[in-house]
Amino acid sequence: MRISKHFTYQELACRHCGIAAVDPVLVCCLEDLRKRIGQPLPVISGYRCPQHNRAVGGAPRSFHVLGQAADIPRGLVRPAVATAAGFRGLGTRDGWVTHVDVRPHPARWVYS
């Protein structure tokens, strides 16, 4: 089942419980980002229920639990492109975005 033109419910659902409690703003930004990069945008992790978030070592107040974050493969998106698509939270590794979210205030961090 599609949640938007290019993303399915299953892609954004929790890998543990199958629920996809996803913020529509996240989906709109993912669609915009996909359009900007001109190719499919795989989602590694979207919504996470609290139990799954704990199991994968997610931050206790993770935006994944709020349905406002997605992890994507490294090597597809540069920070400026993600910001232009409306994402406010960006986690990067080696100069490539790996985490995007739609938090209310801008935040950036680097994974080592």
C-alpha positions in Angstrom: 0.0 0.0 0.0 1.3 3.5 -0.9 1.7 6.2 1.7 2.7 8.6 -1.1 3.6 8.6 -4.8 6.9 6.9 -4.3 6.9 5.5 -0.8 5.0 2.5 0.7 3.6 1.9 4.1 6.0 -1.0 4.5 9.1 1.1 3.7 8.3 3.5 6.5 6.9 1.0 9.0 8.6 -0.2 12.2 10.6 -3.4 11.5 9.5 -4.7 14.9 5.7 -4.2 15.0 4.8 -3.2 11.4 3.2 0.1 12.4 3.9 3.2 10.3 2.9 6.1 12.5 4.6 8.6 10.1 4.2 12.4 10.1 2.9 13.6 6.8 5.5 16.4 6.8 8.2 13.7 6.7 6.6 12.0 3.8 6.4 15.3 1.8 10.0 16.1 2.5 11.1 12.6 1.4 9.1 13.0 -1.8 10.8 16.4 -2.4 14.2 14.9 -1.7 13.6 12.1 -4.1 12.7 14.6 -6.8 15.8 16.6 -6.1 18.2 13.7 -6.4 16.4 12.3 -9.4 16.4 8.7 -8.4 14.7 6.3 -5.9 15.4 7.0 -2.3 15.6 3.8 -0.2 14.5 4.2 3.5 16.6 2.0 5.9 14.6 3.0 8.9 11.5 5.1 9.3 9.0 4.9 12.2 10.3 2.9 15.2 8.1 1.9 18.1 9.7 2.6 21.5 10.7 -1.1 22.0 12.4 -1.3 18.6 14.1 2.1 19.1 15.6 0.8 22.4 16.6 -2.5 20.8 18.6 -0.7 18.0 20.2 1.8 20.5 18.2 4.8 19.3 18.2 8.0 21.4 15.5 7.9 24.0 13.8 11.0 22.5 14.4 9.9 18.9 12.4 11.5 16.2 12.0 8.0 14.7 9.6 7.3 17.6 7.6 10.4 16.6 7.4 9.3 13.0 9.4 12.3 12.0 12.7 10.8 10.9 14.2 8.4 8.3 17.6 6.9 7.8 18.8 6.7 4.2 21.9 5.1 2.6 25.1 7.1 2.6 26.2 8.4 -0.7 22.9 9.6 -2.1 22.3 13.0 -0.5 24.5 16.0 0.4 23.4 18.2 3.4 22.5 21.2 1.2 20.1 19.1 -0.8 18.4 17.6 2.3 18.1 21.1 3.8 16.5 22.4 0.5 14.0 19.6 0.7 12.8 20.8 4.1 14.7 18.6 6.5 15.8 20.3 9.8 17.7 17.5 11.5 20.7 16.0 9.6 23.0 13.3 10.7 26.0 12.8 8.4 28.9 10.5 7.8 31.8 11.3 5.6 29.9 14.3 4.2 26.8 12.3 3.1 23.4 12.5 4.9 22.4 9.3 6.6 19.6 10.6 8.9 16.9 13.2 8.1 14.2 14.5 10.2 11.6 17.3 10.4 12.2 18.5 14.0 11.1 22.1 14.7 14.7 23.5 15.1 17.7 22.9 12.9 20.3 20.4 14.2 23.3 18.7 12.6 25.7 16.1 13.9 28.3 13.8 12.5 28.4 10.0 13.0 31.9 8.5 13.3 
